[in-house]
Amino acid sequence: MFSELGVARNRLRLAWMLRERGVYVRLHAYEYLLGYRGRILGVLLLEPSRGSASLFLRGEGEDAERLAEIVGDVLGRLDPGLRLSVVRVGSG
């Protein structure tokens, strides 16, 4: 399944929508460095040719949980069929 996020304009829209919700975004192709409330908390990797995305989150705190909610919500709006897996790394 091919995701609409394979199109560059839609990936830019994803970055814009995340920024609207207070997320720091540094975008490079299919990788997004994500920060929230002054801290870098995760990396989002898109695999549009597979219809999937992986969110690697640092820590287990409230900010990390909120960031996961925001990312899930935005991805769901842009591509409801996209599968998102959340991976916790470290204890941040």
C-alpha positions as CSV (number, residue, x, y, z in Angstrom):
1,M,0.0,0.0,0.0
2,F,1.4,3.4,-1.0
3,S,0.8,6.3,1.4
4,E,0.0,9.8,0.3
5,L,3.1,10.8,2.4
6,G,5.2,9.6,-0.4
7,V,4.6,13.0,-2.0
8,A,6.9,15.8,-0.9
9,R,4.1,18.3,-0.5
10,N,2.3,16.1,1.9
11,R,5.4,15.5,4.0
12,L,5.8,19.3,4.2
13,R,2.1,19.5,5.2
14,L,2.8,17.0,8.0
15,A,5.6,19.2,9.3
16,W,3.4,22.3,9.2
17,M,0.5,20.5,11.0
18,L,2.9,19.3,13.8
19,R,4.4,22.8,14.2
20,E,0.8,24.2,14.5
21,R,0.4,21.9,17.5
22,G,3.6,23.2,19.2
23,V,6.0,20.5,18.0
24,Y,9.6,21.4,17.0
25,V,10.2,19.8,13.6
26,R,13.4,19.3,11.7
27,L,12.6,17.6,8.4
28,H,14.9,15.7,6.1
29,A,13.2,13.6,3.4
30,Y,11.3,10.9,5.3
31,E,12.8,11.6,8.8
32,Y,11.5,14.1,11.3
33,L,13.4,15.1,14.4
34,L,10.7,16.1,17.0
35,G,10.9,18.3,20.0
36,Y,8.2,19.3,22.5
37,R,8.2,21.8,25.3
38,G,11.9,22.6,24.8
39,R,13.3,19.1,24.6
40,I,14.1,16.8,21.7
41,L,11.9,13.7,22.4
42,G,11.8,11.7,19.3
43,V,12.4,10.8,15.7
44,L,9.6,9.9,13.2
45,L,10.5,7.7,10.2
46,L,8.1,7.4,7.4
47,E,8.0,4.4,5.0
48,P,5.2,5.5,2.6
49,S,5.9,2.6,0.2
50,R,5.0,0.2,3.1
51,G,2.2,2.4,4.5
52,S,3.9,2.6,7.8
53,A,5.7,5.0,10.2
54,S,7.8,4.5,13.3
55,L,8.0,7.0,16.1
56,F,11.1,6.5,18.3
57,L,10.4,8.2,21.6
58,R,12.9,9.1,24.3
59,G,11.5,8.6,27.8
60,E,8.2,7.8,29.2
61,G,7.1,11.1,30.7
62,E,4.0,13.2,30.1
63,D,5.6,15.2,27.3
64,A,6.6,12.0,25.4
65,E,3.0,10.7,25.8
66,R,1.6,14.0,24.5
67,L,3.9,14.0,21.6
68,A,2.9,10.5,20.6
69,E,-0.8,11.6,20.8
70,I,-0.1,14.6,18.6
71,V,1.8,12.6,16.0
72,G,-0.8,9.9,15.9
73,D,-3.6,12.4,15.5
74,V,-1.9,14.3,12.7
75,L,-0.9,11.2,10.8
76,G,-4.4,9.9,11.1
77,R,-5.8,13.0,9.6
78,L,-3.3,13.0,6.7
79,D,-3.4,9.2,6.0
80,P,-5.9,7.2,8.0
81,G,-4.6,3.9,6.6
82,L,-1.0,4.5,7.7
83,R,0.2,2.1,10.5
84,L,2.1,3.9,13.3
85,S,4.4,2.0,15.6
86,V,5.7,3.7,18.7
87,V,9.1,2.5,20.1
88,R,10.4,3.7,23.5
89,V,14.1,4.2,23.7
90,G,16.1,5.1,26.8
91,S,14.6,6.7,29.9
92,G,15.1,10.3,29.0
